[in-house]
Amino acid sequence: MVYEVVSAMQDPGRILFIGGGNMAAALIGGLLRRGISAQSLSVVDPDAARREDLRVQFGLIAHADAGAFAATADVVLLAVKPQQMRSVLVDLAPRIGDPKALVISIAAGIDHASIGRWLTRPQPIVRAMPNRPALQGFGATGLFAPPTVSALDRDRAEAILGAVGLTVWVEHEEQMDVVTALSGSGPAYFFLLMEALESAARDLGLPADAAHRLTVETALGAAQMAHADTASLATLREQVTSKGGTTAAALAEFEAAGFGAIVARALGAARRRSAELAAEFAPT
């Protein structure tokens, strides 16, 4: 399969993906579009059907076992579920050949210290929290690395995750729980609001197709305005709200229902769950 190169990036070296699920596939596609050679990418996944999907989609031969690939990898990208991380790393750690190989984890909630203990020897580690829109190249990824990780490895991690969208570094690891709550889980919040708008429009008499299309395009248009404009979100909201008009009437209902407080509680719950995952799967 041939990919159009969107913008070339510096070669990050040989990348081994542990796990070939949706997010790994998004990153692989993004890297290939950026001109990274398929020969420099290896994928390990225990599921035969998933390995075949990757072969068909990208022309990559995925493998059931890390084997010799871990011994020669410059970057190991951990794309497995949080509950699988310990067993995966216990098996993988002795196979990583280069003590300077960069390890990138995209598992929610698993902290840097836990990953380090399961690896058993010092490796540069970067935590990343991408989100679902990465599948379409519009991801938003939070990144964290301790001070011991070099600028070169930070650049490498940023380039890899940047192949599918925006990247933002946070200074303190606990802020990754907020990143998870905001951008990691955030698409679901917007889908929920869109669902509610579409349903309400149908109840008020719009045909289902019209309600769906208008909802989706309105959300897309609002996001495009926020992306393109340097004005604050509050200013953009004010610009589309005429005093005494229809928008003002709707916003008054949101405010009366405590919309801001509901959103704050929701993000707080997601952040707490992210922290709980770290505690739940931490080494004992």
N, C-alpha and C positions, 0 to 999 in steps of 0.2 A: 504494500500500500504506500502511495506517495503522498506526502504532506506538503502543503504550501508553507514555506517558511515566513512567519510573520515578522520577526525581527531576531536576528542572530544573537545568541548569548555565548558567553565564554564557556568552554567545555568544563563541566564540573567533575569530570572523571567517570570512572565506572560506578554505576548506581545499581545497587541490589534492593529491590522491593520485596519486603517480607509481607505477603498479603497482596492479592490481586483484585480486591473489591472495587467498588465504584470510585472511591477517592483516589486509589492508586491508578486506576485507568484514566481518570481525569488528568492526573499529573503526567502520566506517560504520554497522553495525547498532546498536552501542552508542551512538553519537552521536545517531542518530535516536530511539532509546528515551529519551534524555535531553532530547529536545525540540529538538534542533538541526534547523533547516530543511533539507530536501533541496536547496533552491535555493542554499544556501551551500556545498554540497559538489560538487566536480568530480573526475572520475577519468579518468586516461589509462592505457590499456593497448593494446599492439599486437595482442593476440589478439582477433579478432572474436567468437569463441565466448564468451570471458570477458566481453566487453563486453555481449553479449546476456544472459548470466547475471545480471550486475549490474542490467540493466534489469528483468528479470523479478523478481529478488529484492527490489530496493529502489525500483524506479520511477525510477532514475537513468539519465540518458543519458551513457554513458561515451564517450570519444573516443580516436582513434588517435594524436593529436598534442596536445602541450601548448598549442600555438597561443597565443591571447590569454589563456588561463586563467592562465598563469604571470605575466602582466603585472599581474593584478589580485589575485593571491592574498595573503592575510595570513599563511597558513601553507602551507608545502610539505612534505608528508610523503612521505619516500622509502621505498617498500615494494617494493624490488627486491632481487635476489640480489647478494651481495657482488661477484661477478665482473662484474656489469653496471653497478656504481655509477659507475666512471670514465666510461664512454661516455655514460651517462645524464646525468651532471652537466656534462660538456663541452658537450653539446647544450643542456641546460636553462639553464645559468648566464646567458647573455646575454639570456634571455627573462624572467627574474625582474625584475619592474618595480620593486618596492619594496626598497631596500637594508636596510630594517628587517624585511622578511618573515622570520618564524621558519622555520628549516629543521629538521625532525625526521627523523632516520634510524633505521630499525629493522633495518638490515642488521648481521648478526653480524660482529664483528671489524674493521670499517672505522673507523679512529679519527678523532677530531675534526679533527686536523691535515690528514689526507688529504682529507676532505670540504671543508675550507676552501680548500685549494690548487686543487681541481677547480672550486670555485665562482668562483675568481679574484678575488673582491672580498669584503670582510668582510660576513658575514651572521651573525645570532645562530643558533647551532647547538646542538641538544640531541640527544644519543644516547639511544636507548631500546632495551631488550631485552625485548619481551613474550614470552609463551610460548603454546603451543598451546591450553591451556584458555581463553584469551581468546575462542575461538570459541563457548564456552558462557557467557561472562560471568564466568568464574572465573580470569581471568588474573593473573599476578604479573609485574610489569614493573619492571626496574631502570632508573634514569635518571641521566644525567650531563650536566652543563653546566659550562663554564669560568666563572670569576668575571665575565667580561665580559657574560654573559647576564643580563638584568635579571630582577628578581623577577616582573615582569608576564609575561615570556615563560616563566619557569619554571612559574608558575601555569597558563599556557595549555597548556603541554606536559603538565603533570600532569592537567589536566582532560580533555584528549583521550585520553590513555592510561588514565586512571582510569575512562573510560566502559566498560571491559571488565574491571575488577578492581582489585586492589591495586597501588599504586605505591610504590617505595622509591628515594630518592636516594642515590647514593654520592658520596663526596668526591673520590676519585682515579680517573682514567680507567682505570688498569690494573685497578681492581676490577670493571670491566665484563666482563673476561674471566672472573672468578669468577662473576658474575651469569649469564653465558652458560652456564657449566658447571653451575651449580646449578639455577636456575629455567628457563633457556632450554632446556637439554637434559634437565632433571630429570624431566618427565613420562615420558620413555622408560624411565628407571630404574625408576620405579614400575610401569610396564606390564611390564617384564621380570620383576620380582619377582612380580607378579600372574600372569603367564604360568607361572612356575615353580611357584607354589602350586597353580594350577588343574591343571597337568599331574601334579604329585605326588598330588593328591587323586584324580584319575582312576585313576592307577596303583594307588592303595590301595583302589580299589573303588567310589568314588562315581560315579554317572551324570554324563555330561558336562554336562548342563544344570544339575544341582545344584551341581557343582563350580564352574561359571562364575558362577552367581548368588551363591553364598556368598562366593566370592572378591571379586567386585565390591562387594557390600554390606559386607563386612568392611573393605575398603579405604576405602570411603566413610565408614563409621562411625568408623573410627580417625581419619580426617582431620577429621571433624566434631568429635570429642572434642578433638583438638589445637587446633582453631580456637576452640572455645568456652571452653576451660579456660585459666586463667592459669598453671597448673602447668607446669614444664619437661617436655620430652619424656622425659627420664630418669625423672622422677617418675611420669608416666603409664605408662611401661613397667613400672615397679616395682609400680604399683597393680594391674596385670593379671597379675602373676607371683607365684604362690604358691610358697613354698619347697618343693622336692621334687615339684612338680606337673608337669603336662604342658607348660605354657608354659616352665618352667625347663629341662626336658629339651630342648626345641627350641632355646631360646636358647643353651644350652651347645654345641650342634652348630654354630650360627652362629659362636660365638666361637672354637671349635676350628678352624674353617675360615678364620679371619682375616677375618671379614666387614667389620669396621671398616677394616682396611688395604686391602681390595679397593675399598671405596667411596672411600677417600682417593685411591687410585691412579687410579680412574676419573675423579674430578673433576679431578685434576691433568692427566690426558691431555686432557680437554675444554678446560681452561683453556689449555694449551699450543697446542692446535689453533686456538683463538680468536685467540691472539697471532700464530700463523703466518699466519692469514688476513690480519691487518692488514699484516704484512710482505709477503705475497704480492701484495696488491693496492694497496700504497702507491704514490704517485706517484714516478716515477723522474726 
